[in-house]
């Protein structure tokens, strides 16, 4: 019998986005943000694995993270806890995380728990990148 869970979040895409200078120069991690696009559910089924990946990125020097939630269909308390842990880890590293393209149903959950007062939310990627460029 095969096991399939359609509610699990899948890391759909990871991309380094240059914040300063040219993409042809080798700079340090402060020259880039990581755009992590998720799809599916950010819940008890997937938050731990997603958190392990993101913690590895932070441990490797990542300071700026854009979480693209455009294709996330469901977030539970484990997913919210993960976002808070990411925010705290990046604050300690003198970085930051922003949420981008939050679907209306997920946005309703974030508003219910006041997450948007703790983690910036943007619907325009250019503004999200401008915000992250201002982090020193």
N, C-alpha and C positions, 0 to 999 in steps of 0.2 A: 504494500500500500504506500503510495507516494504522499508526502505531506506538502501542502501548498497553503500559504497564508497570503491572501490578497491584500491584507491590511498593513503589511510591513513596508516601511520606508526603504526606498532604494536610493542610493547615491547615484543620481543620474549623470552628473557631469561635474568635473572639477577643473577649474581654470585659474591660472595666475593672470591677474590684470595689472598692467603697469600703472603706477600712480604718478611717477615723476620720470622725466628724462626719456630716453630712447629705449625701446625694447631690445636694441642691439648691444647695449652695454650691460655688463654684469655688475649689478649693485647688490646691496644687502636686502634682507627681507623687508625693510621699511619702504623699499621702492615698489612693493607689490601688495595687492590684496588678493585673497583667494576667494573666488566665487564658487560656492558649493551649491549645486542645484539638487534638490530632493524631490522625490515623487512618492505618492502613496501615503502611508500613515506614519506619523511621528509619535509613537506610542510605546507602551511597555514592551512590545515585541521587537522594537528596533532602536530605541533610544540608547541602549547600552553600546551597541555596535557602532552607531553613528558617533557617540561620544568618544569612544576609543580612537576612532580615526581623527576626529578633530583635536583631541588631546595630543596625539602624535604630531599633528601639524604645529600646534602651539609649542610643544617641546622642541620641535625642530626650528623654531624661530619665527613662526607666523605671528604677526601682530594685528593684522586687519583681515576681517572675514565678512563676506557678504553671503548670507543664507538666502538663496532664491527659493521661495516656497510656492511658486506658481502652480506646481503640480502636486502639492500636498493636499490631501482630501480630509485628513482627520488629525487632530492633536489632542492627546490626553495629558494628565498631570505629569506623566513621565517625560513627555516631550517638552512641556513647559519647564520642568526642572532641568532638563538638558540645556535649554536655551539660557537659563539663569546661570548654570555652572559654566557654560562657555563664556558668558559675559564676565563673570568673576575671574576666570582664568586669564582672559585677555586684559581685563583691568589690571591684574597683577603684573602682566607682561608689558604694561603701558601701551596697550593697543585697544581695539574695540571691535564689536560685531554690530552689523546692521541687518535688519530683515528687509526683504525686497519681494515685491509681487505677492503679497499675502492675500489669499482668496477670501471672499466675504465670510464664509462660515468659520474659517480659522481666525479671521480678524475679530469676529464676534466673541470667540473664546478669549483671545488676547485682551480685548476690552473688558470682559467680565472680571479678569484677574489683574487688571491694570498693568499688564506686561509692557505695554507701549510707553509707560512712564519710565521704565527701567532700560528698555532696549529700543533704539531708534528704528522706526519703520518708514520705508520710502516706497513710492510707487513709480519713481523715475530713477533709473540706474545712474544717470548723470549726477543727480543730486546726492545719491548714496555715495558715489565715488568722491564727490566734492567734500562731503562730510568726513570721509575717511582720510582724505588728503590733509585735513586740518588737524589730525591727531599727530602729536609729536612725541 
